[in-house]
Amino acid sequence: MVAAAASNKKPLPDMMTSIRLDQSGKVEIVDQLLLPHSVVWMPVFTPEEAYDAIKTMRIRGAPAIASLAALTLRSYLNSSSCPVSSSSSSSDVISWIGQTIDYLQSSRPTAVNLGEAMDRIRAALKDSEAQNQAAGDVIERVKKICGDVHDEDLKRNMEMGRLGAEWLWKKRGGGKKGLKVVTVCNTGSLATSGYGTAIGVITALFQEDHLDTAYYAQTTPYHQGSRLTSLELTTLQIPACMICDTMLGSLFQHEDIDGVIVGADRVVKNGDTANKIGTYQAAVLAQRHNIPFMVVAPVTTIDLSLSTGAEIHIEHRPAVEATQVRGLNTETGKLSVVRISPEGVGEGDKPWQRVYNPSFDVTPAELISAVVTEKGVAVRKESEKSIDVASIC
């Protein structure tokens, strides 16, 4: 059925990617701090370099950072620089890998995909220890898991795109040539191993000729929308329109919007969802205007160990990320960093110098219409304030 439908789909230009491997398996990432004006690939050899790339947001997007951490660990285990090898003791290998994955996971604690990937490795280490496996066997087992973390992402993203597009078209497509949708942040191939989550749904709608316009919020202060989503949608030649974060309400008043489609960094047991800052306000406005609000995330983003969003740890970013902006100087043609706030704001400890800069917010399940994973679509019943996300895990 999927193969037959594919012949009717609009063709797409080549998608962008955030991670690539050379023939030897060494890892490179595109420095997303320099996008969209400069595409620079940087090598990532060590766990420390992977940690720094994630922490400084040279790579971002929950699935992508999980892939980077896993692929870097695999590559490093293959290198002569790695402190453990098949000639080491099994206990030394297990200890070093355990410490390394703890370190990598601490680079972005809100993103559950990274934790899930590291937990898969932890479980393998525990089992290998119980079976008294040789050091070389432990290393090969971990390397296999690392590769799987990356490879599994693209396949499930395409399935989520199909499921989400079908659900929204059935809900809002009656009598329309195409849907008008809104998205927040960047959830495409730059944030994943390919195709994307929320942007995957938008891409699927476009390929099926069911899309009118994709509106995307700038997503300040890091401008993932205006820098990255704009670049991806332009590359794919998908009809799109950028809006400022503060214009969502006006857009909902003046355009017939059919859905808000967002990704997630963590979805907990009751359906509460942590995602890029600005998602919650989009959900509040969507409910006010009776617009379906869809969360699209792989099963690896579902965290059934947490009951509600109140338990989610929210990362706060440095003040400088809100007081300065990076972009292209149109006079010099060079990338520049410009301060947009008065001197001292975000730099001192005076009461008037503070900056509130959380990287994520939590959208309560009662504001969410549906959660989509590669396993299916969980729809919130009108009278309920939670969503049974366990049913699509």
Beta strands, then each sheet from edge to edge (+ up, - down):
strand 1: 19-21
strand 2: 27-30
strand 3: 41-44
strand 4: 179-183
strand 5: 211-217
strand 6: 240-243
strand 7: 259-262
strand 8: 266-268
strand 9: 273-276
strand 10: 293-296
strand 11: 302-303
strand 12: 324-329
strand 13: 334-339
strand 14: 360-363
strand 15: 370-373
strand 16: 376-379
sheet 1: 1+ 2- 3+
sheet 2: 6+ 5+ 4+ 7+ 10+ 15+ 16-
sheet 3: 11+ 8+ 9- 14+
sheet 4: 12+ 13-
end
